[in-house]
Amino acid sequence: MKTPFDGALRVQQREIDDVRVAINVQVNQLVQIENSRAAVDATIERETAAAADDLNFSYHNYVARMCAERARLREDQALIDAQLARLRTKAAAAYGSFKAIETAADGFRSSAERAIANAEQAQIDDRAASAFIRTRYAQRRARA
């Protein structure tokens, strides 16, 4: 049964879907950052081990640059974590609105179904009362 709330439900569902997609994008970015951090850590360990064997090789600038890269990745991760928290809050609010509208739509459907059932019952009652009156009228005519 269509309700006046169907349009609002579709809009809320789209908003929930959009937020879900945005959250997935942010989570994928977090995974990429974590993979990049792991790669930087592995590179630092590998270069440190290689430089330890060769005393003439200066790797301090490289390690400093990789540490700066690791710090940048940490900052990016903090930024994405904050965006993800905002998106999760937005998703919770959108879901709450969706549930409120869905409850209103269910209430509308219940009221409409109850009104239809009451109308049907009233029609049945009217027919029964009419048949009863006709029967009573016929009985009175027969007695008279």
C-alpha positions as a printed Julia matrix, in Angstrom:
144×3 Matrix{Float64}:
   0.0     0.0    0.0
   1.34    3.4   -0.94
   1.74    5.96   1.78
   2.54    9.67   1.82
   5.84    8.69   3.42
   7.15    6.57   0.53
   9.03    9.45  -1.1
  10.68   10.41   2.16
  11.63    6.77   2.74
  13.31    6.59  -0.67
  15.21    9.83   0.01
  16.4     8.54   3.39
  17.38    5.19   1.88
  19.44    6.99  -0.76
  21.12    9.07   1.93
  21.94    5.93   3.92
  23.34    4.3    0.76
  25.44    7.4   -0.03
  26.86    7.48   3.49
  27.55    3.74   3.33
  29.52    4.25   0.11
  31.43    7.18   1.62
  32.28    5.09   4.68
  33.55    2.28   2.46
  35.74    4.75   0.56
  37.19    6.06   3.83
  37.81    2.53   5.12
  39.58    1.65   1.86
  41.75    4.74   2.23
  42.61    3.69   5.78
  43.61    0.25   4.5
  45.81    1.87   1.84
  47.44    4.12   4.43
  48.08    1.17   6.73
  49.61   -0.77   3.82
  51.78    2.25   2.97
  52.89    2.57   6.59
  53.81   -1.11   6.66
  55.75   -0.68   3.41
  57.61    2.36   4.82
  58.46    0.46   8.02
  59.72   -2.51   6.01
  61.77   -0.21   3.78
  63.32    1.55   6.77
  64.25   -1.79   8.33
  65.66   -3.09   5.06
  67.72    0.05   4.37
  68.94    0.2    7.97
  70.09   -3.4    7.73
  71.8    -2.73   4.37
  73.5     0.41   5.67
  74.69   -1.38   8.79
  76.86   -3.63   6.59
  78.43   -0.69   4.72
  79.89    1.98   7.01
  80.68    4.28   4.07
  77.0     4.43   3.09
  75.09    7.34   4.64
  71.42    6.56   4.99
  70.41    9.19   7.56
  68.76   11.49   5.02
  66.84    8.59   3.55
  65.65    7.39   6.97
  64.71   10.98   7.91
  62.67   11.25   4.7
  60.96    7.91   5.36
  60.21    8.95   8.96
  58.65   12.14   7.59
  56.61   10.0    5.2
  55.49    7.83   8.11
  54.48   10.97  10.06
  52.53   12.25   7.03
  50.74    8.92   6.77
  49.91    9.1   10.49
  48.42   12.59   9.96
  46.43   11.35   6.96
  45.16    8.46   9.04
  44.04   10.8   11.83
  42.23   12.99   9.28
  40.46   10.02   7.71
  39.58    8.66  11.16
  37.91   11.99  11.96
  36.03   11.96   8.64
  34.99    8.38   9.28
  33.66    9.3   12.73
  31.61   12.14  11.17
  30.27    9.8    8.5
  29.31    7.2   11.09
  27.46    9.86  13.08
  25.72   10.98   9.9
  24.83    7.36   9.09
  23.36    6.86  12.54
  21.26   10.02  12.19
  20.1     9.04   8.69
  19.2     5.56   9.89
  17.3     7.05  12.84
  15.35    9.31  10.47
  14.68    6.37   8.18
  13.32    4.31  11.06
  11.13    7.2   12.25
   9.67    7.67   8.76
   9.26    3.9    8.39
   7.38    3.79  11.69
   5.14    6.63  10.51
   4.5     4.79   7.23
   3.66    1.6    9.12
   1.28    3.59  11.33
  -0.35    5.08   8.25
  -0.75    1.62   6.7
  -2.21    0.25   9.93
  -4.65    3.15  10.18
  -5.68    2.75   6.55
  -6.14   -1.01   6.94
  -8.11   -0.46  10.14
 -10.32    2.11   8.38
 -10.92   -0.32   5.5
 -11.7    -3.13   7.94
 -14.07   -0.85   9.9
 -15.82    0.19   6.68
 -16.2    -3.45   5.64
 -17.53   -4.35   9.08
 -19.96   -1.43   8.98
 -21.17   -2.58   5.57
 -21.65   -6.13   6.88
 -23.46   -4.76   9.94
 -25.71   -2.62   7.73
 -26.57   -5.62   5.53
 -27.27   -7.77   8.58
 -29.42   -5.04  10.16
 -31.28   -4.57   6.89
 -31.91   -8.31   6.59
 -33.04   -8.42  10.21
 -35.44   -5.52   9.68
 -36.82   -7.1    6.5
 -37.35  -10.37   8.36
 -39.06   -8.61  11.25
 -41.21   -6.62   8.87
 -42.15   -9.81   6.99
 -43.03  -11.52  10.32
 -45.24   -8.6   11.37
 -46.99   -8.61   8.02
 -47.56  -12.32   8.31
 -49.12  -11.91  11.78
 -51.32   -9.08  10.69
